Amino acid sequence: MPLGVSSCLAKTSRSRMERGRWTDEVLDERMRAIDDKFERLFGELQTLRVEMREGFAELRAEMVAFHRHVTRIVAGQVVALIGLLGVFVTRG
């Protein structure tokens, strides 16, 4: 028997053996393992979504506070400019 034929037969018989190992119990075990991993992943995603919502809520609150602060500063500058304009008009 030529060398190439015997190695081909060995590969074929090996692949038949490997296929035979995949019983229903093994497949069920693998599927349960996959399901467990997905459940953990979904749990982690849910936790991440909650953390992100909380973080965005905090960010929005900080942005609102910053907006109020900037508005007060601009209002103060407008009042100061109106005061300066009044000084120039009365002296002018």
C-alpha positions in Angstrom: 0.0 0.0 0.0 1.5 3.4 -0.9 2.3 5.8 1.9 -0.2 8.4 0.9 -3.2 5.9 0.9 -2.4 4.7 4.4 -2.2 8.2 5.9 -5.5 9.1 4.2 -7.2 6.0 5.7 -5.7 6.9 9.1 -7.2 10.4 8.8 -10.6 9.1 7.8 -10.8 6.6 10.6 -9.7 9.2 13.1 -12.4 11.7 12.0 -15.0 8.9 12.3 -13.9 8.3 15.9 -14.0 12.0 16.7 -17.5 12.3 15.3 -18.6 9.3 17.4 -17.6 11.0 20.6 -20.2 13.7 20.1 -23.0 12.0 21.9 -26.2 13.7 23.0 -24.9 14.0 26.6 -21.8 15.8 25.4 -23.7 18.1 23.1 -26.2 18.9 26.0 -23.2 19.6 28.3 -21.7 22.0 25.7 -24.9 23.8 25.1 -25.4 24.2 28.9 -21.9 25.6 29.1 -22.7 28.1 26.3 -26.0 29.0 27.9 -24.2 29.7 31.2 -21.6 31.9 29.5 -24.4 33.9 27.8 -26.3 34.3 31.1 -23.1 35.7 32.7 -22.5 37.9 29.7 -26.1 39.2 29.8 -25.8 39.8 33.6 -22.6 41.8 33.1 -24.2 43.8 30.3 -27.1 44.6 32.5 -24.8 45.8 35.2 -22.8 47.9 32.7 -26.0 49.5 31.5 -27.1 50.4 35.0 -23.6 51.9 35.7 -23.7 53.9 32.5 -27.2 55.2 33.2 -26.0 56.4 36.6 -22.9 57.9 35.2 -24.8 59.8 32.5 -27.3 61.0 35.1 -24.3 62.4 37.1 -22.8 63.9 34.0 -26.1 65.6 33.1 -26.3 67.1 36.7 -22.8 68.4 36.4 -23.6 69.9 33.0 -26.7 71.7 34.4 -24.6 73.0 37.3 -21.9 74.2 34.9 -24.5 75.9 32.7 -26.0 77.8 35.7 -22.5 78.9 36.7 -21.6 80.1 33.2 -25.0 81.9 32.9 -24.3 83.7 36.2 -20.9 84.8 35.0 -22.2 86.1 31.7 -25.0 87.9 33.5 -22.5 89.5 35.8 -20.4 90.6 32.8 -23.5 92.1 31.1 -24.4 94.0 34.2 -20.8 95.3 34.4 -20.8 96.3 30.8 -24.1 98.2 31.2 -22.6 99.9 34.2 -19.5 101.0 32.2 -21.7 102.2 29.4 -23.7 104.2 31.9 -20.5 105.8 33.2 -19.3 106.7 29.7 -22.7 108.1 28.8 -23.0 110.3 32.0 -19.4 111.6 31.6 -19.6 112.0 27.8 
